[in-house]
Amino acid sequence: MVPELLQHFQVPGRFLSATYRRSNGFFGSAESVNPEDGLNNCCTWFCVIIKDVSPNGASNYSWRKMTFWTRWNLKQCSILCIGADRSFRDLLQETLSRIWTLLPHSQPYALHVPIVETIVTMQDLSVWSVRDFVRSVEQKRSYTASRPHDFLSLHEASRHAIHSMETLGVTVDTISALQQHASRLPNETDQHSRSTTDLSQIQDQLAFQVRILQNMLRRSQSNKERLQNEIALAYSMIAQRDSQTMTALGEAAKRDSEAMRTIAVVTMAFLPPTFLSASFSTSFFNYTPGHTGQGA
């Protein structure tokens, strides 16, 4: 089955190698142009990765890696989604119900628009899941000032923020490459067989989606920096608390030193008289009567 699919979607064999299977995203394309009919075949292959963080805790998360193979010709357009789960399917169906009737179905990238829109929605949920955790940390800041910090949870969230920013950045590059390829199609398409207005509509939709993803990337970067700021603040609060503790210990030691000094002064003042008094109270003569009855 795989060889037939590769042949149908004109997927290069290298895409099955470990390098591409481990990749965090890519985009490729191939098209054929007939001098008489213009563009008559267009194939694309792209992959995106999305990381979701559960609101129940930073230790609960999931990866979603989705690969799409598309083939368009003058008669039909087919798309194979690999790795898409039920949530993607439900979001895609909801997206199609909203925007499919507004798109020119005959254009090569007509089906890409709802797919990219679904990816935008999923990336938005991913970014906001990290943002919600960061916000919960910020809101507990005063509460945790006098309590031990959960650094393991903070560093787990920081790891998720780094991954979210990485995968979203690659998604921006992937969809940007897709949009740039779509912008070149008018130069390769017979203008008499296809409306320039329809092509412009698809290009505008893709360009808008790229800008939305770029804005999400800014928020993802903000999430990462806010979380790093909270970690740095937590370390500073601990250092300040330890400094205050050491200062208090120093003050206590100072008070103990003053007390010992007072004791030493009192001892020096009263010890000599006490010694003299004890000395003069010693009996120098023995009044014990002897055998003769006379004292010595």
KEKE-3310 file (N, C-alpha, C; in steps of 0.2 Angstrom, whole numbers, plus 5000, padded with zeros to 4 digits):
npx = (5004:5010:5020:5011:5004:5014:5018:5006:5004:5016:5027:5044:5056:5065:5058:5054:5064:5074:5079:5069:5058:5060:5061:5056:5047:5043:5042:5038:5036:5029:5026:5018:5018:5008:5012:5001:4989:4993:4995:4994:4995:4999:5008:5010:5019:5019:5024:5019:5022:5014:5013:5004:4999:4993:4980:4979:4991:5009:5016:5009:5007:5006:5011:5008:5010:5009:5007:5005:5000:4997:4988:4984:4974:4967:4955:4952:4955:4965:4969:4980:4980:4992:4994:4985:4973:4958:4953:4959:4952:4939:4940:4944:4932:4923:4929:4928:4914:4912:4920:4922:4912:4915:4927:4936:4934:4941:4954:4972:4977:4965:4960:4970:4969:4958:4964:4976:4970:4964:4976:4981:4972:4974:4987:4985:4978:4988:4998:4991:4988:5001:5002:4992:4997:5008:5002:4995:5006:5011:5001:5001:5012:5014:5009:5018:5029:5033:5035:5041:5047:5041:5052:5054:5042:5041:5052:5049:5038:5045:5052:5042:5037:5048:5049:5036:5038:5048:5042:5031:5038:5044:5033:5028:5038:5036:5022:5024:5033:5024:5014:5022:5025:5012:5010:5018:5011:5002:5011:5014:5002:4989:4982:4970:4962:4960:4954:4961:4957:4952:4964:4971:4963:4964:4978:4978:4971:4980:4991:4986:4984:4997:5002:4995:5000:5013:5011:5006:5018:5025:5018:5021:5035:5034:5028:5038:5048:5042:5040:5054:5057:5049:5056:5069:5065:5060:5072:5079:5070:5072:5086:5085:5078:5086:5097:5091:5088:5102:5106:5097:5102:5115:5112:5107:5118:5126:5119:5121:5134:5136:5129:5138:5149:5144:5143:5156:5161:5154:5159:5173:5172:5166:5173:5186:5184:5176:5186:5195:5187:5184:5197:5200:5191:5196:5202:5216:5221:5221:5210:5207:5206:5220:5227:5231:5222:5224:5223:5231)
npy = (4994:5006:5009:5012:5023:5032:5034:5039:5051:5057:5057:5060:5047:5049:5055:5045:5041:5040:5053:5062:5057:5059:5073:5089:5096:5101:5106:5102:5102:5098:5101:5101:5108:5112:5117:5121:5120:5125:5125:5108:5099:5097:5094:5092:5091:5091:5093:5095:5098:5098:5102:5098:5104:5098:5105:5100:5098:5101:5090:5082:5079:5079:5074:5079:5074:5077:5073:5078:5074:5079:5080:5088:5090:5094:5088:5083:5084:5077:5072:5065:5062:5059:5053:5061:5064:5061:5073:5082:5079:5082:5096:5100:5096:5105:5117:5116:5117:5130:5138:5132:5134:5147:5147:5146:5131:5125:5128:5125:5126:5126:5116:5117:5128:5126:5116:5121:5131:5124:5119:5131:5133:5123:5125:5137:5133:5126:5135:5143:5134:5133:5146:5148:5140:5147:5159:5155:5152:5164:5171:5164:5169:5178:5170:5159:5165:5163:5149:5133:5132:5124:5118:5108:5107:5120:5120:5109:5115:5126:5118:5113:5126:5129:5119:5121:5134:5131:5121:5128:5139:5132:5127:5140:5143:5132:5134:5146:5143:5135:5145:5154:5146:5144:5157:5158:5151:5158:5163:5151:5146:5145:5159:5160:5149:5149:5158:5174:5181:5171:5164:5174:5176:5164:5165:5176:5171:5162:5170:5178:5168:5164:5176:5176:5165:5169:5179:5172:5165:5176:5177:5165:5166:5176:5169:5160:5168:5175:5164:5160:5172:5170:5159:5164:5174:5166:5160:5172:5176:5165:5167:5179:5176:5167:5176:5185:5176:5173:5185:5187:5177:5181:5193:5187:5180:5191:5197:5187:5187:5200:5197:5188:5196:5205:5196:5192:5205:5207:5196:5199:5210:5206:5194:5196:5203:5193:5183:5188:5190:5176:5172:5179:5174:5162:5152:5156:5151:5138:5133:5121:5112:5104:5088:5092:5101:5114:5127:5127)
npz = (5000:5004:4994:4983:4988:4989:4976:4970:4977:4973:4982:4987:4990:5000:5010:5019:5026:5041:5045:5040:5046:5060:5060:5065:5057:5040:5023:5006:4988:4972:4955:4939:4923:4909:4893:4886:4894:4906:4923:4928:4938:4955:4969:4987:5002:5019:5036:5053:5071:5087:5104:5118:5134:5148:5158:5171:5176:5175:5172:5164:5148:5129:5113:5096:5081:5064:5047:5031:5015:4999:4983:4968:4954:4938:4939:4952:4970:4982:4999:5011:5027:5040:5056:5062:5075:5083:5089:5080:5068:5072:5074:5061:5054:5059:5055:5041:5040:5042:5033:5021:5011:5007:4999:4984:4976:4966:4966:4968:4981:4989:4998:5007:5015:5025:5032:5037:5045:5055:5060:5065:5075:5084:5088:5094:5105:5112:5115:5124:5134:5140:5143:5153:5163:5167:5171:5182:5191:5193:5199:5212:5218:5229:5239:5239:5244:5257:5257:5253:5236:5222:5212:5203:5196:5190:5182:5174:5167:5161:5152:5144:5138:5131:5121:5115:5110:5101:5092:5087:5081:5070:5064:5059:5050:5041:5036:5031:5020:5013:5010:5002:4991:4986:4982:4970:4961:4952:4942:4935:4930:4919:4914:4907:4910:4923:4937:4941:4952:4961:4964:4971:4982:4989:4992:5000:5011:5016:5018:5029:5038:5041:5047:5059:5065:5067:5076:5087:5090:5095:5107:5113:5115:5124:5135:5138:5142:5153:5162:5164:5171:5182:5188:5190:5200:5210:5214:5219:5229:5238:5240:5246:5258:5264:5267:5276:5286:5290:5294:5305:5313:5315:5322:5334:5338:5341:5352:5361:5363:5369:5381:5386:5388:5397:5408:5410:5414:5426:5433:5434:5443:5455:5459:5464:5477:5483:5484:5493:5504:5507:5510:5522:5530:5534:5547:5557:5569:5580:5591:5597:5611:5619:5626:5638:5641:5638:5626:5609)
capx = (5000:5014:5022:5006:5003:5020:5017:5000:5006:5023:5032:5051:5057:5069:5054:5053:5071:5074:5080:5063:5053:5062:5060:5050:5043:5046:5037:5040:5031:5031:5021:5019:5015:5008:5012:4994:4984:4995:4997:4989:4996:5002:5008:5013:5020:5022:5023:5019:5021:5011:5014:4999:5000:4986:4979:4979:4998:5014:5019:5004:5007:5006:5014:5004:5014:5004:5010:5000:5002:4991:4989:4979:4974:4961:4949:4951:4961:4965:4974:4981:4983:4995:4995:4979:4969:4951:4952:4960:4946:4933:4941:4943:4925:4920:4932:4925:4907:4912:4924:4922:4908:4918:4933:4935:4936:4945:4961:4976:4977:4959:4960:4975:4966:4955:4969:4980:4966:4964:4983:4981:4968:4978:4993:4983:4977:4994:5001:4987:4989:5007:5001:4988:5001:5012:4998:4994:5012:5012:4996:5003:5019:5014:5007:5023:5035:5036:5034:5046:5045:5041:5056:5053:5036:5043:5057:5045:5034:5049:5054:5036:5037:5054:5046:5031:5041:5052:5038:5027:5043:5045:5026:5028:5042:5033:5017:5027:5035:5018:5011:5026:5024:5006:5011:5021:5007:5000:5016:5014:4995:4986:4977:4963:4959:4959:4953:4966:4954:4952:4970:4972:4959:4968:4984:4977:4969:4986:4996:4983:4986:5005:5003:4992:5005:5019:5008:5006:5025:5027:5015:5025:5041:5033:5027:5045:5052:5039:5042:5061:5057:5047:5061:5074:5062:5060:5079:5080:5067:5075:5092:5084:5075:5092:5100:5087:5090:5108:5106:5094:5107:5121:5110:5107:5125:5129:5116:5124:5141:5135:5127:5144:5153:5142:5144:5163:5162:5152:5163:5179:5170:5164:5177:5192:5181:5174:5192:5198:5183:5185:5203:5200:5187:5200:5204:5223:5223:5218:5208:5205:5210:5224:5226:5232:5217:5226:5223:5237)
capy = (5000:5012:5011:5015:5030:5037:5035:5043:5058:5059:5058:5057:5041:5051:5057:5039:5040:5042:5060:5066:5055:5063:5080:5093:5100:5102:5107:5101:5102:5097:5102:5100:5113:5110:5124:5123:5120:5128:5120:5103:5094:5100:5089:5095:5087:5095:5090:5099:5095:5102:5100:5100:5103:5097:5110:5097:5099:5102:5083:5079:5082:5075:5076:5078:5075:5076:5074:5079:5073:5082:5080:5092:5090:5098:5085:5082:5085:5072:5073:5060:5064:5054:5055:5066:5061:5063:5080:5086:5078:5086:5103:5101:5096:5112:5123:5116:5119:5138:5142:5129:5137:5154:5146:5143:5124:5122:5130:5120:5126:5127:5112:5118:5133:5123:5112:5126:5135:5119:5119:5137:5133:5118:5129:5142:5130:5124:5141:5146:5130:5135:5153:5147:5138:5153:5164:5152:5153:5172:5172:5161:5172:5181:5165:5155:5168:5160:5142:5130:5132:5118:5120:5103:5109:5126:5118:5105:5120:5129:5114:5114:5132:5129:5115:5125:5139:5127:5118:5134:5142:5127:5128:5146:5142:5127:5137:5152:5140:5133:5151:5156:5141:5146:5164:5157:5147:5162:5163:5145:5144:5148:5164:5159:5143:5149:5165:5177:5183:5165:5163:5179:5174:5158:5168:5181:5167:5159:5175:5180:5163:5165:5182:5174:5160:5173:5183:5166:5164:5181:5175:5159:5168:5179:5163:5157:5173:5176:5158:5161:5177:5168:5155:5169:5178:5161:5160:5178:5176:5161:5170:5185:5173:5165:5182:5187:5171:5173:5191:5186:5173:5186:5197:5183:5179:5197:5198:5182:5190:5205:5194:5185:5201:5207:5191:5193:5211:5206:5191:5202:5215:5203:5189:5198:5203:5186:5179:5191:5188:5169:5172:5182:5170:5156:5152:5155:5149:5132:5133:5115:5110:5098:5083:5095:5106:5121:5128:5128)
capz = (5000:5004:4987:4979:4990:4987:4969:4969:4979:4971:4988:4987:4994:5006:5016:5023:5030:5049:5046:5039:5051:5066:5059:5068:5052:5034:5017:5000:4983:4965:4951:4932:4919:4902:4890:4883:4899:4912:4929:4928:4943:4960:4975:4992:5008:5024:5043:5059:5077:5092:5110:5122:5141:5152:5164:5177:5179:5170:5171:5159:5141:5124:5107:5090:5075:5059:5041:5025:5008:4995:4976:4965:4947:4935:4940:4959:4975:4987:5004:5015:5034:5044:5063:5064:5079:5083:5090:5073:5064:5074:5072:5054:5051:5061:5051:5035:5040:5043:5028:5014:5005:5005:4996:4977:4977:4960:4966:4970:4988:4992:5004:5012:5019:5031:5036:5040:5050:5060:5064:5069:5081:5089:5090:5099:5112:5115:5117:5129:5139:5143:5146:5159:5169:5169:5175:5189:5195:5194:5204:5218:5219:5236:5243:5240:5246:5263:5257:5248:5229:5218:5207:5198:5192:5187:5176:5169:5163:5157:5146:5139:5135:5126:5116:5112:5105:5095:5087:5084:5076:5064:5060:5055:5044:5036:5033:5027:5014:5009:5007:4997:4985:4983:4978:4964:4956:4946:4936:4932:4929:4913:4917:4904:4913:4930:4939:4946:4959:4965:4967:4976:4988:4993:4994:5005:5017:5018:5021:5035:5043:5043:5052:5065:5068:5069:5082:5092:5091:5100:5114:5115:5117:5130:5140:5140:5146:5159:5166:5166:5176:5189:5191:5193:5205:5215:5217:5222:5235:5242:5243:5251:5264:5267:5269:5282:5291:5292:5298:5311:5317:5317:5328:5340:5341:5344:5358:5365:5364:5373:5387:5389:5390:5404:5413:5412:5418:5433:5436:5436:5448:5461:5460:5469:5484:5486:5485:5499:5509:5508:5513:5528:5534:5536:5554:5557:5575:5582:5598:5600:5617:5619:5631:5644:5643:5636:5619:5606)
cpx = (5004:5017:5017:5004:5008:5020:5012:5001:5013:5028:5039:5052:5061:5065:5052:5059:5070:5075:5073:5058:5054:5062:5055:5046:5046:5040:5041:5035:5034:5025:5023:5015:5014:5008:5005:4989:4986:4996:4991:4990:5001:5002:5012:5014:5023:5020:5023:5019:5018:5011:5008:5000:4994:4986:4979:4986:5003:5017:5014:5004:5007:5008:5009:5009:5010:5008:5004:5003:4996:4993:4982:4980:4968:4955:4947:4957:4960:4971:4974:4984:4985:4996:4990:4975:4962:4950:4954:4954:4940:4934:4941:4936:4922:4923:4929:4918:4907:4915:4924:4918:4911:4924:4932:4938:4941:4952:4965:4977:4971:4958:4965:4973:4963:4960:4974:4976:4965:4971:4984:4978:4971:4984:4991:4981:4983:4998:4998:4987:4995:5006:4997:4992:5005:5009:4997:5000:5013:5007:4998:5010:5019:5013:5014:5030:5038:5036:5039:5043:5046:5045:5055:5047:5038:5048:5053:5041:5039:5051:5048:5036:5043:5052:5041:5033:5045:5047:5033:5032:5044:5038:5026:5032:5039:5027:5019:5029:5029:5015:5015:5026:5017:5006:5014:5017:5004:5004:5016:5007:4993:4981:4970:4959:4957:4958:4958:4963:4953:4958:4972:4969:4962:4974:4983:4975:4976:4991:4993:4985:4993:5006:5000:4997:5011:5017:5008:5014:5028:5024:5019:5031:5040:5031:5034:5048:5049:5040:5049:5061:5055:5052:5066:5071:5062:5067:5081:5077:5070:5082:5091:5082:5081:5096:5097:5088:5097:5109:5103:5099:5113:5118:5109:5113:5128:5126:5119:5131:5141:5133:5134:5149:5151:5143:5152:5165:5160:5156:5170:5178:5169:5169:5183:5189:5179:5180:5195:5194:5183:5192:5203:5196:5190:5203:5212:5225:5218:5216:5205:5209:5214:5223:5227:5227:5218:5226:5230:5238)
cpy = (5006:5014:5015:5022:5035:5039:5040:5050:5061:5061:5056:5052:5043:5053:5051:5037:5042:5049:5064:5063:5058:5070:5083:5097:5100:5103:5105:5101:5100:5098:5101:5105:5111:5117:5126:5124:5124:5123:5114:5098:5097:5095:5093:5090:5091:5091:5096:5095:5100:5098:5102:5099:5103:5102:5107:5097:5098:5095:5079:5082:5077:5078:5074:5079:5073:5078:5074:5078:5075:5081:5083:5091:5094:5095:5084:5084:5080:5073:5067:5063:5059:5056:5059:5062:5063:5070:5084:5085:5082:5094:5105:5101:5103:5117:5122:5118:5127:5141:5139:5132:5144:5153:5144:5136:5122:5124:5125:5120:5127:5123:5113:5123:5131:5119:5116:5130:5130:5119:5125:5136:5128:5121:5134:5139:5128:5130:5143:5141:5131:5142:5152:5145:5143:5158:5161:5152:5160:5173:5169:5164:5174:5175:5160:5158:5165:5153:5139:5130:5125:5119:5114:5105:5115:5124:5113:5110:5124:5125:5113:5120:5132:5125:5118:5130:5136:5125:5123:5138:5138:5127:5134:5146:5137:5130:5143:5149:5138:5139:5154:5152:5143:5153:5163:5154:5152:5163:5157:5142:5148:5153:5163:5154:5144:5157:5168:5179:5177:5164:5168:5178:5169:5161:5172:5177:5164:5164:5177:5174:5163:5170:5180:5169:5164:5177:5178:5165:5169:5179:5169:5161:5172:5174:5161:5162:5175:5170:5158:5167:5175:5163:5159:5172:5173:5161:5166:5178:5171:5164:5176:5182:5170:5170:5184:5182:5172:5180:5191:5182:5177:5191:5193:5182:5185:5199:5193:5184:5196:5203:5191:5190:5204:5202:5191:5199:5210:5201:5195:5207:5211:5197:5190:5199:5197:5182:5181:5189:5181:5168:5174:5178:5164:5157:5151:5152:5143:5132:5127:5113:5104:5093:5087:5100:5113:5121:5129:5135)
cpz = (5000:4997:4982:4981:4988:4980:4967:4971:4977:4977:4987:4992:5000:5012:5021:5027:5037:5050:5045:5044:5058:5066:5063:5064:5046:5029:5011:4995:4977:4961:4943:4928:4912:4898:4887:4888:4905:4917:4929:4933:4948:4966:4980:4998:5013:5031:5048:5066:5082:5098:5115:5129:5144:5157:5171:5180:5173:5168:5166:5153:5136:5118:5101:5084:5069:5052:5036:5019:5003:4987:4973:4957:4944:4937:4948:4963:4980:4992:5009:5022:5038:5051:5066:5069:5079:5084:5084:5069:5065:5073:5065:5051:5053:5057:5044:5034:5040:5036:5021:5009:5003:5001:4989:4977:4971:4961:4969:4978:4992:4998:5009:5017:5026:5035:5040:5046:5056:5064:5068:5075:5086:5092:5095:5106:5115:5118:5124:5135:5143:5147:5153:5165:5171:5173:5182:5194:5197:5200:5211:5221:5227:5241:5244:5242:5252:5263:5252:5241:5226:5212:5201:5193:5188:5181:5171:5164:5159:5151:5141:5135:5129:5120:5112:5107:5099:5090:5083:5079:5070:5060:5056:5049:5039:5033:5029:5020:5010:5006:5001:4990:4982:4979:4972:4959:4950:4940:4932:4930:4923:4915:4913:4907:4920:4932:4943:4952:4963:4968:4972:4982:4992:4996:5000:5012:5020:5021:5028:5040:5046:5048:5058:5069:5071:5076:5088:5094:5096:5107:5117:5118:5124:5136:5142:5144:5153:5164:5168:5172:5183:5192:5194:5200:5211:5219:5221:5229:5240:5245:5248:5258:5268:5270:5276:5288:5294:5296:5305:5316:5319:5323:5334:5343:5344:5351:5363:5367:5369:5380:5390:5391:5397:5410:5415:5416:5425:5437:5439:5442:5455:5463:5465:5476:5487:5488:5492:5505:5512:5512:5520:5533:5536:5543:5554:5564:5577:5589:5601:5606:5617:5625:5638:5646:5641:5628:5616:5604)
residu = (MET:VAL:PRO:GLU:LEU:LEU:GLN:HIS:PHE:GLN:VAL:PRO:GLY:ARG:PHE:LEU:SER:ALA:THR:TYR:ARG:ARG:SER:ASN:GLY:PHE:PHE:GLY:SER:ALA:GLU:SER:VAL:ASN:PRO:GLU:ASP:GLY:LEU:ASN:ASN:CYS:CYS:THR:TRP:PHE:CYS:VAL:ILE:ILE:LYS:ASP:VAL:SER:PRO:ASN:GLY:ALA:SER:ASN:TYR:SER:TRP:ARG:LYS:MET:THR:PHE:TRP:THR:ARG:TRP:ASN:LEU:LYS:GLN:CYS:SER:ILE:LEU:CYS:ILE:GLY:ALA:ASP:ARG:SER:PHE:ARG:ASP:LEU:LEU:GLN:GLU:THR:LEU:SER:ARG:ILE:TRP:THR:LEU:LEU:PRO:HIS:SER:GLN:PRO:TYR:ALA:LEU:HIS:VAL:PRO:ILE:VAL:GLU:THR:ILE:VAL:THR:MET:GLN:ASP:LEU:SER:VAL:TRP:SER:VAL:ARG:ASP:PHE:VAL:ARG:SER:VAL:GLU:GLN:LYS:ARG:SER:TYR:THR:ALA:SER:ARG:PRO:HIS:ASP:PHE:LEU:SER:LEU:HIS:GLU:ALA:SER:ARG:HIS:ALA:ILE:HIS:SER:MET:GLU:THR:LEU:GLY:VAL:THR:VAL:ASP:THR:ILE:SER:ALA:LEU:GLN:GLN:HIS:ALA:SER:ARG:LEU:PRO:ASN:GLU:THR:ASP:GLN:HIS:SER:ARG:SER:THR:THR:ASP:LEU:SER:GLN:ILE:GLN:ASP:GLN:LEU:ALA:PHE:GLN:VAL:ARG:ILE:LEU:GLN:ASN:MET:LEU:ARG:ARG:SER:GLN:SER:ASN:LYS:GLU:ARG:LEU:GLN:ASN:GLU:ILE:ALA:LEU:ALA:TYR:SER:MET:ILE:ALA:GLN:ARG:ASP:SER:GLN:THR:MET:THR:ALA:LEU:GLY:GLU:ALA:ALA:LYS:ARG:ASP:SER:GLU:ALA:MET:ARG:THR:ILE:ALA:VAL:VAL:THR:MET:ALA:PHE:LEU:PRO:PRO:THR:PHE:LEU:SER:ALA:SER:PHE:SER:THR:SER:PHE:PHE:ASN:TYR:THR:PRO:GLY:HIS:THR:GLY:GLN:GLY:ALA)
# end
